[in-house]
Structures are given as C-alpha cells and as structure tokens.
Amino acid sequence: MNRFRNWRLRRKFSSLGVMIRVFFSNHDCDAFGETIEEIVESYCDYNGKAEALCLKNEITEMLQTEDDSELESRMALLAENRCNLKAWGETWRSFLQRVLTLL
C-alpha cells in the first residue's frame, strides 16, 4: 500500500521531483548556477514556459500541505536524497516558496 502511495505522489509531482533531482542535485547543481535564482532561471530556459507553469502548479499544490513534517516527508521522497537544503539555508517550505516566487 505504501509503495502505491509513493508511486502516486511521484507521478503527481513529477515536474517538481525532476527539478529537484536534476537541477538542485548535490552533484550537478553547479552546472546550472550558483544561486537558487540562477538555477531556477536555468530550469526555465531549459524547459520552457509550459513546463514552468506545470511546476508552479505542483509547488502551489504541495505548499497546501499544512503539516511541516508531512511536507518534509513528501519532499524527501521526491528528492531521493539528492538535494541538501541545509547548504542553501532553507527548509522545504521556504525553498518551495522561494522557487514559486521566482517562477
């Protein structure tokens, strides 16, 4: 049952997961910029307006998760340990809000 829930979450928030795992990866994010702003700009340049709108919608929906521990759990599943927010000085909520503002 848990595997099905995880699969559904990954599918529902696929753009968000890809953005985090690829563009904000611990190993690759330098290739897309040094700041969150630069990386989001790279994401938009690479993916275009339609995908950026999809990402914006997914982030908006994810931020409706009121419980921070539930939000952290969901985001940890999507990120697959490929993003270190402590290096950015962010929580998942503050990070998502920042990216949403930049979109």
MINU-847605 format. One line per 10 residues: their letters; for each residue z, x, y of N, C-alpha, C, CB. Coordinates in nm, 2 decimals, always signed. Glycine has a CB too. Layout:
BEGIN
A> Z X Y Z X Y Z X Y Z X Y  ... .
***
This chain:
BEGIN
MNRFRNWRLR> +0.00 +0.08 -0.12 +0.00 +0.00 +0.00 +0.00 +0.09 +0.13 +0.12 -0.09 +0.00  +0.08 +0.19 +0.13 +0.09 +0.28 +0.24 -0.04 +0.35 +0.27 +0.20 +0.38 +0.22  -0.11 +0.39 +0.16 -0.24 +0.46 +0.17 -0.34 +0.36 +0.24 -0.29 +0.50 +0.04  -0.34 +0.24 +0.20 -0.43 +0.14 +0.26 -0.40 +0.12 +0.41 -0.42 +0.00 +0.19  -0.28 +0.12 +0.45 -0.24 +0.10 +0.59 -0.28 +0.23 +0.67 -0.08 +0.08 +0.60  -0.26 +0.34 +0.61 -0.30 +0.47 +0.68 -0.46 +0.47 +0.69 -0.26 +0.59 +0.60  -0.53 +0.43 +0.59 -0.67 +0.43 +0.60 -0.72 +0.33 +0.71 -0.74 +0.38 +0.46  -0.66 +0.22 +0.72 -0.70 +0.12 +0.82 -0.67 +0.17 +0.96 -0.62 -0.01 +0.80  -0.55 +0.24 +0.98 -0.52 +0.30 +1.11 -0.62 +0.40 +1.15 -0.38 +0.36 +1.10  -0.65 +0.49 +1.05 -0.75 +0.60 +1.08 -0.89 +0.54 +1.12 -0.77 +0.69 +0.96 .
RKFSSLGVMI> -0.93 +0.43 +1.05 -1.05 +0.37 +1.08 -1.05 +0.30 +1.21 -1.09 +0.27 +0.96  -0.95 +0.23 +1.24 -0.94 +0.15 +1.36 -0.94 +0.24 +1.49 -0.81 +0.07 +1.36  -0.87 +0.36 +1.47 -0.86 +0.45 +1.58 -0.94 +0.58 +1.56 -0.72 +0.48 +1.61  -1.06 +0.56 +1.50 -1.14 +0.68 +1.46 -1.18 +0.77 +1.58 -1.27 +0.63 +1.39  -1.22 +0.71 +1.69 -1.26 +0.79 +1.81 -1.14 +0.87 +1.86 -1.31 +0.70 +1.92  -1.02 +0.81 +1.86 -0.90 +0.88 +1.91 -0.87 +1.00 +1.81 -0.78 +0.78 +1.92  -0.88 +0.97 +1.68 -0.85 +1.07 +1.59 -0.94 +1.19 +1.60 -0.85 +1.02 +1.45  -1.07 +1.16 +1.61 -1.17 +1.27 +1.62 -1.15 +1.35 +1.75 -1.31 +1.21 +1.62  -1.12 +1.28 +1.86 -1.10 +1.35 +1.99 -0.98 +1.45 +1.97 -1.07 +1.25 +2.10  -0.87 +1.41 +1.91 -0.76 +1.49 +1.90 -0.78 +1.60 +1.80 -0.63 +1.41 +1.85 .
RVFFSNHDCD> -0.84 +1.57 +1.68 -0.86 +1.67 +1.58 -0.96 +1.78 +1.61 -0.89 +1.61 +1.45  -1.06 +1.74 +1.69 -1.17 +1.83 +1.72 -1.15 +1.89 +1.86 -1.31 +1.75 +1.72  -1.13 +1.81 +1.96 -1.13 +1.87 +2.10 -0.99 +1.93 +2.13 -1.16 +1.76 +2.19  -0.88 +1.88 +2.07 -0.75 +1.93 +2.10 -0.69 +2.00 +1.98 -0.66 +1.82 +2.15  -0.77 +2.05 +1.89 -0.72 +2.12 +1.77 -0.65 +2.25 +1.81 -0.84 +2.15 +1.68  -0.55 +2.28 +1.74 -0.48 +2.41 +1.76 -0.57 +2.53 +1.76 -0.36 +2.42 +1.66  -0.67 +2.52 +1.68 -0.76 +2.63 +1.66 -0.88 +2.63 +1.75 -0.81 +2.63 +1.52  -0.93 +2.52 +1.79 -1.06 +2.51 +1.86 -1.05 +2.47 +2.01 -1.14 +2.42 +1.79  -0.94 +2.42 +2.06 -0.94 +2.36 +2.19 -0.98 +2.46 +2.30 -0.80 +2.31 +2.22  -0.96 +2.59 +2.28 -1.01 +2.68 +2.39 -1.16 +2.68 +2.41 -0.97 +2.82 +2.35 .
AFGETIEEIV> -1.23 +2.64 +2.30 -1.38 +2.63 +2.31 -1.42 +2.51 +2.41 -1.44 +2.60 +2.18  -1.33 +2.42 +2.43 -1.37 +2.30 +2.51 -1.30 +2.30 +2.65 -1.33 +2.18 +2.44  -1.22 +2.40 +2.68 -1.15 +2.41 +2.81 -1.01 +2.46 +2.79 -1.15 +2.28 +2.88  -0.94 +2.49 +2.90 -0.81 +2.55 +2.90 -0.70 +2.44 +2.94 -0.80 +2.67 +2.99  -0.75 +2.34 +3.01 -0.65 +2.23 +3.05 -0.69 +2.10 +2.98 -0.65 +2.22 +3.21  -0.60 +2.01 +2.99 -0.63 +1.87 +2.93 -0.75 +1.81 +3.01 -0.51 +1.78 +2.94  -0.75 +1.83 +3.14 -0.86 +1.78 +3.22 -1.00 +1.84 +3.18 -0.84 +1.81 +3.37  -1.00 +1.97 +3.16 -1.13 +2.03 +3.12 -1.17 +1.98 +2.98 -1.11 +2.18 +3.12  -1.08 +1.97 +2.89 -1.11 +1.93 +2.75 -1.16 +1.78 +2.75 -0.99 +1.94 +2.66  -1.10 +1.69 +2.83 -1.14 +1.56 +2.84 -1.28 +1.55 +2.90 -1.05 +1.47 +2.92 .
ESYCDYNGKA> -1.31 +1.63 +3.00 -1.44 +1.64 +3.06 -1.54 +1.69 +2.95 -1.44 +1.74 +3.18  -1.51 +1.79 +2.87 -1.60 +1.83 +2.76 -1.62 +1.72 +2.66 -1.54 +1.95 +2.69  -1.52 +1.65 +2.63 -1.53 +1.53 +2.54 -1.63 +1.43 +2.59 -1.40 +1.47 +2.51  -1.62 +1.40 +2.72 -1.71 +1.30 +2.78 -1.85 +1.35 +2.79 -1.66 +1.26 +2.92  -1.87 +1.48 +2.82 -2.00 +1.54 +2.83 -2.07 +1.54 +2.69 -1.99 +1.68 +2.88  -1.99 +1.57 +2.59 -2.05 +1.58 +2.46 -2.08 +1.44 +2.40 -1.95 +1.65 +2.37  -1.99 +1.34 +2.42 -2.00 +1.21 +2.35 -2.07 +1.10 +2.44 -1.87 +1.17 +2.31  -2.07 +1.12 +2.56 -2.14 +1.02 +2.65 -2.04 +0.90 +2.68 -2.25 +0.96 +2.58  -2.10 +0.81 +2.77 -2.02 +0.70 +2.83 -1.97 +0.60 +2.72 -2.10 +0.64 +2.94  -2.06 +0.57 +2.63 -2.03 +0.46 +2.53 -1.91 +0.51 +2.45 -2.15 +0.43 +2.44 .
EALCLKNEIT> -1.91 +0.63 +2.40 -1.80 +0.68 +2.32 -1.67 +0.69 +2.40 -1.84 +0.81 +2.25  -1.69 +0.74 +2.53 -1.57 +0.75 +2.61 -1.51 +0.61 +2.64 -1.61 +0.81 +2.75  -1.59 +0.51 +2.65 -1.54 +0.37 +2.66 -1.46 +0.32 +2.54 -1.65 +0.27 +2.70  -1.52 +0.36 +2.42 -1.46 +0.32 +2.30 -1.32 +0.40 +2.29 -1.55 +0.37 +2.18  -1.32 +0.52 +2.32 -1.19 +0.60 +2.32 -1.09 +0.54 +2.42 -1.22 +0.75 +2.36  -1.14 +0.50 +2.53 -1.05 +0.44 +2.63 -0.99 +0.31 +2.57 -1.13 +0.40 +2.76  -1.07 +0.23 +2.51 -1.02 +0.10 +2.45 -0.91 +0.13 +2.34 -1.13 +0.02 +2.39  -0.94 +0.24 +2.26 -0.85 +0.27 +2.15 -0.72 +0.32 +2.20 -0.91 +0.38 +2.06  -0.72 +0.40 +2.31 -0.60 +0.46 +2.37 -0.52 +0.34 +2.43 -0.63 +0.56 +2.48  -0.59 +0.25 +2.50 -0.52 +0.14 +2.56 -0.45 +0.06 +2.45 -0.62 +0.05 +2.64 .
EMLQTEDDSE> -0.51 +0.03 +2.34 -0.45 -0.04 +2.23 -0.33 +0.04 +2.17 -0.55 -0.07 +2.12  -0.35 +0.17 +2.15 -0.24 +0.25 +2.09 -0.12 +0.25 +2.18 -0.29 +0.39 +2.07  -0.14 +0.25 +2.31 -0.03 +0.25 +2.41 +0.05 +0.12 +2.41 -0.08 +0.28 +2.55  -0.01 +0.02 +2.35 +0.06 -0.11 +2.34 +0.18 -0.10 +2.23 -0.03 -0.22 +2.30  +0.18 +0.01 +2.16 +0.29 +0.03 +2.06 +0.41 +0.07 +2.15 +0.25 +0.15 +1.96  +0.51 -0.02 +2.15 +0.62 -0.01 +2.23 +0.72 +0.09 +2.18 +0.69 -0.14 +2.25  +0.74 +0.10 +2.05 +0.84 +0.19 +1.99 +0.78 +0.33 +1.99 +0.88 +0.14 +1.85  +0.85 +0.42 +2.06 +0.80 +0.56 +2.06 +0.80 +0.63 +1.93 +0.89 +0.64 +2.16  +0.89 +0.60 +1.84 +0.89 +0.66 +1.71 +0.77 +0.61 +1.63 +1.02 +0.63 +1.63  +0.74 +0.48 +1.64 +0.62 +0.43 +1.58 +0.49 +0.49 +1.63 +0.61 +0.27 +1.59 .
LESRMALLAE> +0.49 +0.51 +1.76 +0.37 +0.57 +1.83 +0.36 +0.71 +1.78 +0.38 +0.57 +1.98  +0.46 +0.79 +1.77 +0.46 +0.92 +1.72 +0.41 +0.93 +1.58 +0.60 +0.99 +1.73  +0.46 +0.84 +1.50 +0.42 +0.83 +1.36 +0.27 +0.80 +1.34 +0.50 +0.72 +1.28  +0.22 +0.71 +1.42 +0.08 +0.68 +1.41 -0.01 +0.79 +1.46 +0.05 +0.55 +1.50  +0.03 +0.86 +1.57 -0.04 +0.97 +1.63 -0.04 +1.09 +1.54 +0.01 +1.00 +1.77  +0.08 +1.11 +1.47 +0.09 +1.23 +1.38 -0.01 +1.21 +1.26 +0.23 +1.24 +1.32  -0.03 +1.08 +1.22 -0.12 +1.05 +1.11 -0.27 +1.08 +1.16 -0.11 +0.91 +1.07  -0.30 +1.04 +1.28 -0.43 +1.06 +1.33 -0.46 +1.21 +1.36 -0.45 +0.98 +1.46  -0.36 +1.28 +1.41 -0.38 +1.42 +1.45 -0.38 +1.52 +1.33 -0.27 +1.46 +1.54  -0.32 +1.48 +1.22 -0.32 +1.56 +1.10 -0.27 +1.70 +1.12 -0.46 +1.57 +1.04 .
NRCNLKAWGE> -0.17 +1.71 +1.20 -0.10 +1.84 +1.24 -0.20 +1.94 +1.30 -0.05 +1.91 +1.11  -0.30 +1.89 +1.37 -0.40 +1.98 +1.44 -0.38 +1.99 +1.59 -0.54 +1.93 +1.41  -0.28 +1.93 +1.64 -0.26 +1.93 +1.79 -0.11 +1.95 +1.81 -0.30 +1.79 +1.85  -0.08 +2.05 +1.89 +0.06 +2.09 +1.93 +0.08 +2.04 +2.07 +0.08 +2.24 +1.91  +0.14 +1.92 +2.09 +0.17 +1.87 +2.22 +0.27 +1.95 +2.30 +0.21 +1.73 +2.21  +0.36 +2.01 +2.23 +0.46 +2.09 +2.30 +0.40 +2.20 +2.38 +0.56 +2.16 +2.19  +0.29 +2.26 +2.33 +0.22 +2.36 +2.41 +0.17 +2.30 +2.54 +0.10 +2.42 +2.33  +0.14 +2.17 +2.54 +0.09 +2.11 +2.66 +0.20 +2.05 +2.75 -0.01 +1.99 +2.62  +0.33 +2.05 +2.69 +0.44 +1.99 +2.76 +0.43 +1.84 +2.77 +0.45 +2.05 +2.90  +0.38 +1.78 +2.66 +0.36 +1.64 +2.66 +0.42 +1.57 +2.54 +0.21 +1.61 +2.66 .
TWRSFLQRVL> +0.45 +1.44 +2.55 +0.48 +1.36 +2.44 +0.35 +1.29 +2.40 +0.60 +1.26 +2.47  +0.35 +1.22 +2.29 +0.22 +1.14 +2.26 +0.20 +1.04 +2.37 +0.24 +1.08 +2.12  +0.30 +0.97 +2.41 +0.28 +0.87 +2.51 +0.22 +0.93 +2.64 +0.41 +0.79 +2.54  +0.29 +1.03 +2.69 +0.24 +1.09 +2.82 +0.10 +1.15 +2.80 +0.34 +1.20 +2.87  +0.08 +1.21 +2.69 -0.06 +1.27 +2.66 -0.16 +1.16 +2.67 -0.06 +1.34 +2.53  -0.14 +1.05 +2.60 -0.24 +0.94 +2.59 -0.26 +0.88 +2.73 -0.19 +0.83 +2.49  -0.15 +0.86 +2.81 -0.16 +0.81 +2.94 -0.24 +0.90 +3.03 -0.02 +0.78 +3.00  -0.22 +1.03 +3.01 -0.29 +1.13 +3.09 -0.44 +1.12 +3.06 -0.24 +1.27 +3.07  -0.48 +1.12 +2.93 -0.62 +1.12 +2.89 -0.68 +0.99 +2.94 -0.63 +1.13 +2.74  -0.61 +0.88 +2.92 -0.66 +0.75 +2.97 -0.69 +0.75 +3.12 -0.56 +0.64 +2.94 .
TLL> -0.61 +0.81 +3.20 -0.63 +0.82 +3.34 -0.76 +0.91 +3.37 -0.51 +0.89 +3.41  -0.78 +1.01 +3.29 -0.89 +1.10 +3.31 -1.03 +1.03 +3.26 -0.87 +1.23 +3.23  -1.02 +0.94 +3.17 -1.14 +0.87 +3.13 -1.19 +0.78 +3.23 -1.12 +0.80 +3.00 .
***
